[in-house]
Amino acid sequence: MDRADWALLTIAAADGQPLSPVQLQKSLFLFEQAYSTEMKDCRYDFGAYDYGPFAVAVYHDAERHACDGLVVITKAPGGWSQYAATPTGLARANELARGAPEAPLKYLRNVVAWASQLSFQQLVRAVYERFPEYRERSVFRG
């Protein structure tokens, strides 16, 4: 599996519900932090950015999945993008899940469920509490 597969699994873990950019970014970041050994050959290059850990390649992979009909990208009322798995994307994620290691997959699903329950501010704050080094370039004051 490559990192784009993990991005699809992350988006699909929301069961067809949309993920905000911060939910997608932070879920993948936390997943990589927890499973750095398993992800060593297919990691995103997260760096400190305006709202904590950020990797532009996450969006590129999501956009590629959208071109393949696996993800739909819509605009939220605030103008930012939202990422949701299509029925075809959910089916592909189920195929990928059958070949994925159980513990990382379970963690990923749990972290997406957790991130989906938090507001933008709560999620950014929680990531900064665990990883204060990613606050370095932050514009977040919440």
C-alpha contacts under 8 A as a table, 3 or more apart, distances in Angstrom:
res1	aa1	res2	aa2	distance
1	M	5	D	5.95
1	M	6	W	7.42
1	M	96	L	7.96
1	M	100	A	7.79
2	D	5	D	5.36
2	D	6	W	6.71
2	D	42	C	5.52
3	R	6	W	5.00
3	R	7	A	6.24
3	R	39	M	7.91
3	R	42	C	5.03
3	R	43	R	6.23
3	R	44	Y	7.17
4	A	7	A	4.88
4	A	8	L	6.28
4	A	58	V	7.85
4	A	61	D	5.43
4	A	62	A	7.64
5	D	8	L	5.12
5	D	9	L	6.20
5	D	93	A	7.91
5	D	96	L	7.34
6	W	9	L	4.90
6	W	10	T	6.05
6	W	28	L	7.98
7	A	10	T	5.00
7	A	11	I	6.28
7	A	28	L	7.16
7	A	58	V	6.97
7	A	61	D	6.97
7	A	62	A	6.91
8	L	11	I	5.14
8	L	12	A	5.95
8	L	62	A	7.26
8	L	65	H	7.38
8	L	70	L	7.95
8	L	71	V	7.88
8	L	85	A	7.61
8	L	89	G	7.43
8	L	93	A	6.47
9	L	12	A	5.00
9	L	13	A	5.93
9	L	93	A	5.46
9	L	96	L	7.65
9	L	97	A	7.53
10	T	13	A	5.15
10	T	14	A	7.33
10	T	24	L	7.15
10	T	27	S	7.29
10	T	28	L	7.01
10	T	108	L	6.69
10	T	109	R	7.22
10	T	112	V	6.82
11	I	14	A	5.91
11	I	15	D	7.92
11	I	16	G	7.83
11	I	18	P	7.75
11	I	19	L	6.83
11	I	24	L	7.04
11	I	71	V	7.91
11	I	83	Y	6.67
11	I	84	A	5.97
11	I	85	A	5.95
12	A	15	D	5.40
12	A	16	G	6.21
12	A	84	A	6.99
12	A	85	A	5.19
12	A	89	G	7.04
12	A	90	L	5.66
12	A	93	A	6.39
13	A	16	G	7.84
13	A	108	L	7.62
13	A	109	R	5.36
13	A	112	V	6.40
13	A	113	A	7.64
14	A	17	Q	5.29
14	A	18	P	6.96
14	A	19	L	7.14
14	A	84	A	7.57
14	A	109	R	7.88
14	A	112	V	6.60
14	A	113	A	6.88
14	A	116	S	7.75
15	D	85	A	7.34
15	D	90	L	7.46
16	G	84	A	5.33
16	G	85	A	5.01
16	G	86	T	6.50
16	G	87	P	7.64
16	G	90	L	7.37
17	Q	84	A	5.62
17	Q	85	A	7.49
18	P	82	Q	5.47
18	P	83	Y	4.97
18	P	84	A	4.31
18	P	85	A	7.71
19	L	22	V	7.95
19	L	23	Q	5.72
19	L	24	L	5.96
19	L	82	Q	5.42
19	L	83	Y	5.09
19	L	84	A	6.32
19	L	116	S	7.14
20	S	23	Q	5.15
20	S	24	L	6.22
20	S	80	W	7.65
20	S	81	S	6.65
20	S	82	Q	4.83
20	S	83	Y	6.55
21	P	24	L	5.18
21	P	25	Q	6.01
21	P	80	W	7.55
21	P	81	S	6.66
21	P	82	Q	6.50
21	P	83	Y	7.62
22	V	25	Q	5.13
22	V	26	K	5.80
22	V	120	F	6.88
22	V	123	L	7.83
22	V	124	V	7.81
23	Q	26	K	5.39
23	Q	27	S	5.83
23	Q	112	V	7.36
23	Q	115	A	5.70
23	Q	116	S	6.48
23	Q	120	F	7.94
23	Q	123	L	7.67
24	L	27	S	5.31
24	L	28	L	6.28
24	L	83	Y	7.98
24	L	112	V	7.92
25	Q	28	L	5.43
25	Q	29	F	6.09
25	Q	53	P	7.39
25	Q	54	F	6.27
25	Q	55	A	7.30
25	Q	58	V	6.97
26	K	29	F	4.87
26	K	30	L	5.98
26	K	53	P	6.95
26	K	54	F	7.83
26	K	115	A	7.72
26	K	123	L	7.87
26	K	127	V	7.50
27	S	30	L	5.28
27	S	31	F	6.07
27	S	108	L	7.36
27	S	111	V	5.94
27	S	112	V	5.70
27	S	115	A	6.69
28	L	31	F	4.98
28	L	32	E	6.12
28	L	108	L	7.91
29	F	32	E	5.20
29	F	33	Q	6.22
29	F	46	F	7.15
29	F	53	P	6.86
29	F	54	F	7.91
30	L	33	Q	5.01
30	L	34	A	6.17
30	L	111	V	7.51
31	F	34	A	5.20
31	F	35	Y	6.07
31	F	104	P	7.76
31	F	107	Y	7.22
31	F	108	L	5.94
31	F	111	V	7.41
32	E	35	Y	5.07
32	E	36	S	5.10
32	E	39	M	6.39
32	E	43	R	7.08
33	Q	36	S	5.37
35	Y	38	E	5.42
35	Y	39	M	6.17
35	Y	104	P	6.80
36	S	39	M	5.03
36	S	40	K	5.73
37	T	40	K	5.24
38	E	41	D	7.79
39	M	42	C	5.34
39	M	43	R	5.52
40	K	43	R	5.84
44	Y	55	A	6.25
44	Y	57	A	6.81
44	Y	58	V	7.26
45	D	54	F	7.97
45	D	55	A	5.67
45	D	57	A	7.88
46	F	53	P	5.47
46	F	54	F	4.97
46	F	55	A	4.63
47	G	52	G	7.66
47	G	53	P	5.25
47	G	54	F	5.47
47	G	55	A	6.56
47	G	134	Y	7.13
48	A	51	Y	7.77
48	A	52	G	5.20
48	A	53	P	4.91
48	A	54	F	6.42
48	A	133	E	7.55
48	A	134	Y	4.52
48	A	135	R	6.50
48	A	136	E	6.25
48	A	137	R	5.90
48	A	138	S	7.37
49	Y	52	G	5.07
49	Y	53	P	6.03
49	Y	54	F	5.98
49	Y	134	Y	7.22
49	Y	135	R	7.63
49	Y	136	E	7.65
49	Y	137	R	5.28
49	Y	138	S	5.86
50	D	137	R	5.76
50	D	138	S	4.22
50	D	139	V	5.03
50	D	140	F	6.76
51	Y	54	F	7.72
51	Y	124	V	6.58
51	Y	135	R	7.49
51	Y	138	S	5.40
51	Y	139	V	6.49
51	Y	140	F	5.83
52	G	124	V	6.87
52	G	127	V	7.54
52	G	128	Y	7.03
52	G	134	Y	5.00
52	G	135	R	5.63
52	G	137	R	7.63
52	G	138	S	6.22
53	P	134	Y	5.78
55	A	58	V	5.78
55	A	59	Y	7.86
56	V	59	Y	5.56
56	V	60	H	6.69
57	A	60	H	4.79
57	A	61	D	6.10
58	V	61	D	5.31
58	V	62	A	6.28
59	Y	62	A	4.97
59	Y	63	E	6.02
60	H	63	E	5.07
60	H	64	R	6.16
61	D	64	R	5.01
61	D	65	H	6.24
62	A	65	H	5.04
62	A	66	A	6.19
62	A	71	V	6.93
62	A	83	Y	7.54
63	E	66	A	4.85
63	E	67	C	6.27
63	E	71	V	7.78
63	E	73	I	7.75
64	R	67	C	5.08
64	R	68	D	6.38
65	H	68	D	4.98
65	H	69	G	6.29
65	H	70	L	5.14
65	H	71	V	5.45
66	A	69	G	5.02
66	A	70	L	5.54
66	A	71	V	4.37
66	A	72	V	5.50
66	A	73	I	6.84
67	C	70	L	7.61
67	C	71	V	7.90
68	D	71	V	7.70
69	G	72	V	7.20
69	G	86	T	7.06
69	G	88	T	6.98
69	G	89	G	7.06
70	L	85	A	5.89
70	L	86	T	5.35
70	L	87	P	7.50
70	L	88	T	5.53
70	L	89	G	3.74
70	L	90	L	7.46
70	L	92	R	7.65
71	V	83	Y	6.57
71	V	84	A	5.50
71	V	85	A	4.38
71	V	86	T	5.26
71	V	89	G	6.03
72	V	83	Y	5.96
72	V	84	A	5.40
72	V	85	A	6.25
72	V	86	T	6.29
73	I	81	S	6.20
73	I	82	Q	5.47
73	I	83	Y	4.87
73	I	84	A	6.64
74	T	81	S	5.50
74	T	82	Q	5.23
74	T	83	Y	6.81
75	K	78	G	7.74
75	K	79	G	5.51
75	K	80	W	5.52
75	K	81	S	4.56
75	K	82	Q	5.95
76	A	79	G	5.26
76	A	80	W	5.53
76	A	81	S	6.03
76	A	82	Q	6.31
77	P	80	W	7.62
85	A	88	T	7.65
85	A	89	G	5.05
85	A	90	L	5.82
86	T	89	G	4.79
86	T	90	L	6.10
87	P	90	L	5.05
87	P	91	A	6.24
88	T	91	A	5.09
88	T	92	R	6.20
89	G	92	R	5.03
89	G	93	A	6.01
90	L	93	A	4.98
90	L	94	N	6.16
91	A	94	N	5.08
91	A	95	E	6.44
92	R	95	E	5.05
92	R	96	L	6.28
93	A	96	L	4.96
93	A	97	A	5.96
94	N	97	A	4.98
94	N	98	R	6.44
95	E	98	R	5.41
95	E	99	G	7.15
96	L	99	G	5.44
96	L	100	A	6.30
97	A	100	A	4.91
97	A	101	P	7.94
97	A	105	L	7.20
100	A	104	P	7.85
100	A	105	L	6.62
101	P	104	P	5.98
101	P	105	L	6.30
102	E	105	L	5.24
102	E	106	K	6.09
103	A	106	K	5.16
103	A	107	Y	6.19
104	P	107	Y	5.04
104	P	108	L	6.08
105	L	108	L	5.06
105	L	109	R	6.28
106	K	109	R	5.22
106	K	110	N	6.22
107	Y	110	N	5.05
107	Y	111	V	6.07
108	L	111	V	5.17
108	L	112	V	6.18
109	R	112	V	5.25
109	R	113	A	6.20
110	N	113	A	5.09
110	N	114	W	6.11
111	V	114	W	4.98
111	V	115	A	5.99
112	V	115	A	5.09
112	V	116	S	5.93
113	A	116	S	5.18
113	A	117	Q	6.63
114	W	117	Q	5.50
114	W	118	L	7.00
115	A	118	L	5.45
115	A	123	L	6.47
116	S	119	S	7.97
118	L	121	Q	7.85
118	L	122	Q	5.64
118	L	123	L	5.66
119	S	122	Q	5.13
119	S	123	L	6.10
120	F	123	L	5.33
120	F	124	V	6.21
121	Q	124	V	5.32
121	Q	125	R	5.97
121	Q	142	G	6.15
122	Q	125	R	5.14
122	Q	126	A	6.03
123	L	126	A	5.12
123	L	127	V	6.28
124	V	127	V	5.25
124	V	128	Y	6.20
125	R	128	Y	5.11
125	R	129	E	6.18
125	R	142	G	7.31
126	A	129	E	5.12
126	A	130	R	6.58
127	V	130	R	5.31
127	V	131	F	5.86
127	V	132	P	7.72
128	Y	131	F	4.92
128	Y	132	P	4.69
128	Y	133	E	7.65
128	Y	134	Y	6.58
128	Y	135	R	6.20
129	E	132	P	5.80
131	F	134	Y	5.94
131	F	135	R	7.82
132	P	135	R	5.41
132	P	136	E	7.74
133	E	136	E	5.92
134	Y	137	R	7.30
134	Y	138	S	7.63
135	R	138	S	5.00
